[in-house]
Structure formats: structure tokens, C-alpha cells
Amino acid sequence: MTSTVRTGLVPPTLRTLPEAIGANLAIARARTSARILAVVKADGYGHGAVPVARAAVAAGADWLGTTDLAEALALRAAGLTVPILTWLNPSGADAEAAAAGGIDVAVGSVGELAALVSRSTPAGVRIHLHVDTGMAREGCPAAEWDALITAAAGAQRHGQAQVVGLMGHLPLADEADPAANAPAVARLRQARTAVRAAGLGVPLTHLAATSGTLTDPSTHFGMVRFGAGLVGIDPSGTTELHGASRLTAPVVHSAAVEAGTPVGYGGTYVTTTATYLSVLPLGYADGIPREISPEACVAIHGRRHRIVGRVSMDQIVVDTGAAPVPPGTTATVFGPRDGITPTIQDWARWAGTIPHTIVTGIGARVRTSA
Ligand SMILES: *Cc1c(COP(=O)(O)O)cnc(C)c1O
């Protein structure tokens, strides 16, 4: 390479866009009269749990949801005061911490309930009965509903727990098809009837995730759990949502090369003309998928430029053609849809995956800002 310039390493930056999260929440709000729980698991789908939660609550989310208790307690510690539900905790999860933090815990088996209430506080832990509505992943199988409901009623009588919610999950979550969801809806109604018959009243019932929220009111019950949609991912493919983050990196190295120059490990790409190459300081350790199609590109100064050669652990090389790009110039890896900037949906297509894995795969070296 010739005319090499190197600058100090400025890390790539992921900026979270609260306006987009607010706009996405508003789209969900327009599709349902149910309460909206904003799901911010996996660090807000890679966008930062706290900034996503704050933006969602500011835009009217009624609840927050996380996978585990530690994620939920972090939201409380950040000052978020709306109800929070967590649904995947190992047996023996810390009921005292949950009760003290005002965190609701979903319970999917008699064993989990027993372990939880054995550590419960005088006030009792708030629980949501989690029933399997056809996914065989989490939630209580139908054959054990009666035992779970009976145990929950007992725990409530003894002041060890308050049954405040009932949840299921849609197995065909991505299908914008009410007929596909109907069996799960029927199962959850059946569970609700059994809960009511056990004298537990009518708990807040919830089933739908993003796709159900956007496409199928019959799945909404009392609350919907809206996660991917917050950050601009619509698994149902029916609704244009707003990209909620922007990943940028500075060009750290630029060089002119001759035609016939192999680029990167293995020389898998060879330049066909004299051209300029630019190096960006992010690679598969930072969440750039290693397997990407030749169309994969970044945007620099409002133009797309292809990534050439193999993705390294820490670097990618971009072919900027006849135009040299000075080090320090900002390249945008993905951002909101504007016709030029690659989107997370583009990246998912280039990598043969779903946009969820693109955003949740962003590595720890990437600086985040809201
Ligand atoms: C992740 C998750 C959601 C949110 O799903 P999205 O499709 O991302 O909105 C809802 N409920 C449960 C139980 C989940 O694990």
C-alpha cells in the first residue's frame, strides 16, 4: 500500500436514537388499546437497556420487561419507576430482591413457585403465571396448569405471593396471520378461565410480542410485549418502523492500490482496477458478521462503498473507488433508512440472518451513546 496515514484509534460508536424509539412506540400505541410493555432485554436489543427504556416510557410505555432479574434491577437502579416484569429466572431467583425492587416475576412451574416463595418477603412477591401456549420453550405445560394455579392460590392465601398476571407467548410470532395465532389465543383464554375459577380474579393477561401487536388484535388481551418493534424491527414484515440506532466508525487508514491487489486475509478479493481502499476499525469482534455477501457496504459522504476482502476481527476494508477518503472521515455502517445508509435489515440480508442478531451482536468495544 502507498500513501498510508494512520490516526489514533477512535472507537466505533453506536448512537441510540430516542426519537425513533418514541415514534415506534407511537405506532404500536395506534394499533392497540391494551397496555404496552416495552421489552428491553439483551441490553435493549443492543441499543442500551436504559436509553431504550427511558425513550419508551417517555413515549407512553406502561411497563418494562426483561428476561432476568438482574436486567430488571438495573432499570430500577437507573431510576425507572414503571412496573417491570422479568420472565426467565432460574429456580431460586432472589424473591427478596424482586419484592424490594418492585419487580414482577413470571413463574412457569410449581417448583419455581415453591423456590421463589420460600425466600419471599412479608409483602410477598408479585407473580405472573407463565403458561405454555404452544411453544414448548418456557411456561407451564397444560398438564400442570391446575397444579400451578392451585399452588399459586395457596401462596397468595398465605401472603407469600400476589398473582397479578398471566402470560403466554406466540409460537408463530412472526406470522401476520390471526389463524396461525388462534390456538395460542384459545389456550391462554382457557388458562385465564382456570385462574378465575381458582378465585384469583382476572389477572393482567398478555401474549403478543411485536408481530402480534402490529397485526393481530385478538392476541392483545390486557397488555402487549413490544420489543423488536421499539428498535425498528418488524418481524411480521408489514409495517415500516424507524431504525433506532446508528453505527459509525472513522476511517483510520487510506491507500491507493493498483489493479490486481489482493485485499485482506487469504486475498479472497483482488482489485480489478486502480482504486482507493479505506480501513475501518471494526470487525467481527465488534459485531460485523464475518460471512457477508459481496453487496455489503457502508456509507461515506452520502455514497455507498462496498466492503472488500474478508472481515477481520478488528477491521474491514472498503473500496472507495476513484475518490481517496481522508482518515478521520466518518463511515456509517448502518442507520435509519434514508435510501443510502445501509439499514440493519440490509445487514441481515447480507449476512443471511435476522436484524435482531445484527443489533444484539454489537461488541463491547463499540462506544455507545444516547
Ligand atoms: C423477546 C420477548 C418478547 C418480545 O418479542 P419481540 O418480537 O422482540 O417484540 C415478548 N415476550 C417474550 C416472552 C420474549 O422473550
The ligand as a Tripos MOL2 file, in Angstrom:
@<TRIPOS>MOLECULE
LIG
   15    15     1     0     0
SMALL
NO_CHARGES

@<TRIPOS>ATOM
      1 C1        -38.3620  -11.2470   23.4910 C.3       1 LIG1
      2 C2        -39.7150  -11.4780   24.0080 C.ar      1 LIG1
      3 C3        -40.7650  -10.6170   23.6520 C.ar      1 LIG1
      4 C4        -40.5990   -9.5050   22.6440 C.3       1 LIG1
      5 O1        -40.5740  -10.0490   21.3540 O.3       1 LIG1
      6 P1        -40.3840   -9.0630   20.0950 P.3       1 LIG1
      7 O2        -40.7590   -9.8580   18.9190 O.co2     1 LIG1
      8 O3        -38.9510   -8.6940   20.1280 O.co2     1 LIG1
      9 O4        -41.2630   -7.8910   20.3420 O.co2     1 LIG1
     10 C5        -42.0000  -10.8220   24.2280 C.ar      1 LIG1
     11 N1        -42.1890  -11.8230   25.1080 N.ar      1 LIG1
     12 C6        -41.2200  -12.6760   25.4690 C.ar      1 LIG1
     13 C7        -41.5060  -13.7530   26.4420 C.3       1 LIG1
     14 C8        -39.9530  -12.5360   24.9260 C.ar      1 LIG1
     15 O5        -38.9830  -13.3920   25.2810 O.3       1 LIG1
@<TRIPOS>BOND
     1     1     2 1
     2     2     3 ar
     3     2    14 ar
     4     3     4 1
     5     3    10 ar
     6     4     5 1
     7     5     6 1
     8     6     7 2
     9     6     8 1
    10     6     9 1
    11    10    11 ar
    12    11    12 ar
    13    12    13 1
    14    12    14 ar
    15    14    15 1
@<TRIPOS>SUBSTRUCTURE
     1 LIG1         1 GROUP 0 **** ****
